[in-house]
Amino acid sequence: MDSLVRDCEKLSKHQTAAMNKTLGSLEATIRALELAHTEPGSLASAQRQCKQTQDAVSEQLKDLCTNVAKYGKHVERSFKLDLGVVAESRAFENKQAELGQSIMLHFLRSGDFDLARSFITEDRSVVAEDSAWERFEAMNALAEQIRTHVLEPALEWALANRTELEALGLGLEFTLHRLRFLQLVEGGASVEALGYAREWFPHANTGSERLDEITHLMGVFMYARRLGTSPYAALFGERRWADGAHEFAAAFCAVQGLAAASPLAVSVAAGARALAVVSKVSSILRERRVEWSQQDELAVEVPLPDDMRFHSVFACPVSKEQASRDNPPMALPCGHVICKASLDKLARGVRPGAVASGRFKCPYCPGMATVGDAERVHF
């Protein structure tokens, strides 16, 4: 995907350069024709200029079409996936109700209430409680008001749920106060903005990082008359309202005991990232006539961004495999941790250092242990 983005940027730059050359040639032709209109003697020169422009534009267009065609082939090669090799028809056996419920909740979180009603009408196994509808309707209404620069209702909700937000370590209240502060500064009400900051920012000062941010915000008054060209210009972009609405929705769900992001959306995004890798590995295994023997695990590790990591991951230092429910991490008396499969192999004498009595040496220190000495570790 990264190579596609880079090639697309190169193609865009090439297109821009070709367009500038074409416009330059056309302007030169227009000037030559205007001169020929006033000075008939320069008609031959204008004719040559027209021919040169025609040849130049044709050559540039031909070159651009060639590059576009090459990029199109690159896209086709990058996305030429046989989804049949990674499809698993048994993945959702006896889970249709859970899948339907996830889809319905995703529609509610996204504010697509009409779509959710239609889905429930078509799938009778999906049930939506009235309380869920009311909560998500309230959440989306408040988030939409933030997008339209109306902050008071969201601020009232944040103040009413301050205890829960602080317990979860969420800084929504400060985010909303910062939006209101910037809104006042942008509107030219610097005095009112300063009073607002003095009144509300102390309540949100929960750490040194927040204090540094507040201190930084106070410097905006020096550039109040030229915000667009100031070092604070990025803070006044229109995107801040969408980001604020997104943070509000995530905090609202967290207070309700729900995941900050839609589980269905996260699952689809993670699956999309893994699709190319899994498809390639599946093709290789099929060519070698080898089957992946581990159930509920992928044959390769798929790198995911930090915002898609929700659980601690332990990789066994002996086998280099990730721990799982069937292969949990086990702590030896000496304090070193390995996976259960590696522990069993050591106890059976598979690795050097094991002894017939079932006692074995820790792979990382001189300590001796048995399987019974090891304790399961929960991260």
Secondary structure, 3 states (H helix, E strand, C coil): CHHHHHHHHHHHHHHHHHHHHHHHHHHHHHHHHHHHHHCHHHHHHHHHHHHHHHHHHHHHHHHHHHHHHHHHHHHHHHCCCCHHHCCCHHHHCCCHHHHHHHHHHHHHHHCCHHHHHHHHHHCCCCCCCHHHHHHHHHHHHHHHHHHCCCCHHHHHHHHHCHHHHHHCCCCHHHHHHHHHHHHHHHCCCHHHHHHHHHHHHHHHCCCHHHHHHHHHHHHHHHHCCCHHHCCCHHHHCCHHHHHHHHHHHHHHHHHCCCCCCCHHHHHHHHHHHHHHHHHHHHHHHHHCCCCCCCCCCCCCCCCCCHHHCCCCCCECCCCCCECCCCCCEEECCCCCEEEHHHHHHHHCCCCCCECCCCCEECCCCCCEECHHHCEECCC
